[in-house]
């Protein structure tokens, strides 16, 4: 039977707003929640977008933020997002845009690809785009098996004053089974 644990957890230097764990079949589910905000001081990594499974036309660099309840947010990493926009894109509700993103976290780099679906292009004013993204993890640090990323995102392609491009992300990932110390010693011949 599965056991669930929820609460605030510290992983390396990353303070996670909420973390959940489920142990089953030798794999452990970990859930991380954080916020990103586009930042000109954090330019996008061109290598990330060069590795996207589509031609990238929009490249965004961002800071990653987390906060414990009652504390100020703090930056814990960076992200590069790569999106394909063309002249044919009208950014209307229902339209899907390909997205490729890498999160640089204290636990390592997590890379995901998928789509963002436009939800609105006129709230709170015309030109601001609200979207929901569903992405599959395509590269994970050693010890992780894979998972997915979802977000609620705000895109400000028209650079409307008073609005920032950013997202609230949930990264859901499985960590591989950990070998007991005795088993590690046997498998290494000690």
N, C-alpha and C positions, 0 to 999 in steps of 0.2 A: 504494500500500500504506500502511496506517495505521502510525503510530509511537506507541508508548505510553511515557509517562514517569511515574514514581512517586517520591514522596518528600515531604519537608516543603517548603512553599512559603510565601512571604510575599506577601500581596495587600493593599496599603494597610496598615492596622493589624491586619488579620486574619491570625493565624498559624494555618494549617490543619494539623490532625493528619496528614492524608494528602491528597494531591492527585494526580489522574491526568489526563492530557491525551491526547486523540486528535484529530489533525487529519485531516479528510476532507471532501471536497466543499466546501471553503471554510469550514466551521464547525469550531469547536474545542470539545471536550467538557471541562468542568471539573467536578470532584467535590470537595465540601467536607464535612467531618465535624466535628460539634460536639455539645455537650451543653447541654440546657436544664434549668433548675430553677426551679420556681415561687417567686416572691419577692413578698411583700406590699409591699415598697418599690418595685416595678415594676408599678404597676397596669395592667390590660389597657386597650388603646386601644379605646374604645367605637365609634369610626368603623370599625375593622376588622370588628368583629362585626356592625355595621349593614350592611356590605357582603357578609356571608355569604349564600350562595344558599339558606339555610334560616333558620328562627327559632332564634336562639341562646338557650340556657338556662343555659349554663355559660361563663364568661369567665375566662381565666387569663392572668396576666402573668408573665413569666419573664426571667431573665438567660440570656445565651448565653456558654458557656465553651469555651475551647480551651487546649491545652497542648502544648508541644514535649516530646518524650521527655526525662525527667530534670528537667523544670521544673515549677513550680507552675502550676495552671490560672489563667487570667485572664479577666475578663469582657471581651467584645468587642462586645456588642450586646444587644438586647432582642427579645422575641417576645411576640405576643398570640395565644392560641389560643381558638377559639370552637367549642363543642360543643353538640349538641342531645341533651339527656336529658329524658325524659318519665316519667310515672308508669308507663307500659307497659314501660320499659327495666328489665330484670332484671339486666343486666350479667353474663350467663352466657356461657360459652365459645361462640364462633361468632357471637354478636350483633355487628352492625355499627353504628357510630355515625358520623354525619356530622361532619366536622371542617373548619374553615377557619382558616388560620394565616398570620401575617405575621412574617417575620424581618427585623429592622433590622440590616443588616450594613454595614461600611465601604464595600462595593461598591455598596450601595443596598438598596432594599426588595424582598424576594422574597415573593410571596403565593401560597398553594397551597390547594386544596380537594380533598376526597376522603373516604375513610372510614378508621376505625380498627376493627379486628376484635378483640374480646375473646378472649384466649387462656386466661386463668385468672382466677378471682375468689377463690382461697383459698390462694395461695402467696406468702409464707411463712405468712400467716394469713388467715382469712376476712375479706372486705371490701376487701382490697388487690387492685386490678385491673391485670393485665398485658395489654398490647395491642400489636398491630402495625399501623402506619398506612401507607397508600399514597395519596399526594396528587399531583395534577397542578399544576404551576406555572401560575397563571392571570394573573399580573402579574409582570414582571421589569424590572430597570433597563435603561436605554437601552444598546444594544449586545448584549443577550442575546436569544436567540430563544425559549427555553422549555425545559421539562424536567420533572423530577419530584422528589419528596421521599419518603423512606421513614424509618420510625423504629421503634425498640423503646421502648415507653413504659410508665411506671408511673403509675397514677391512684390517688389516695388520697381518694375521695369521702367516706369516713366519718371522715376526719381521725384515723386510727389513729396513736398516738404512735410516734415512731421512724422514720417513713417520710415521704418527700417525693414530691411529684408532679414528674415530670421525664422527659426522653427523651434518647436518643442518636439524632441525625439524620444522614442522608446526603442531601445536596442535589446532584442531578445536573443540570447545566444546559449548554446549548449557547450559546456566544458566536458572534455573527455574524462573517462574514469581515471582516478589516481591509483597508481600501484602502491600497495602497502610496502613499507620499508623492507621487510623480509623478502618479498617477491622481487623487489628491485635488486637486492644483493644477489639472489639466485640467478636472475637473468643476466647480470653483468659478470658472473663467474666468481664472485667473492664469497 
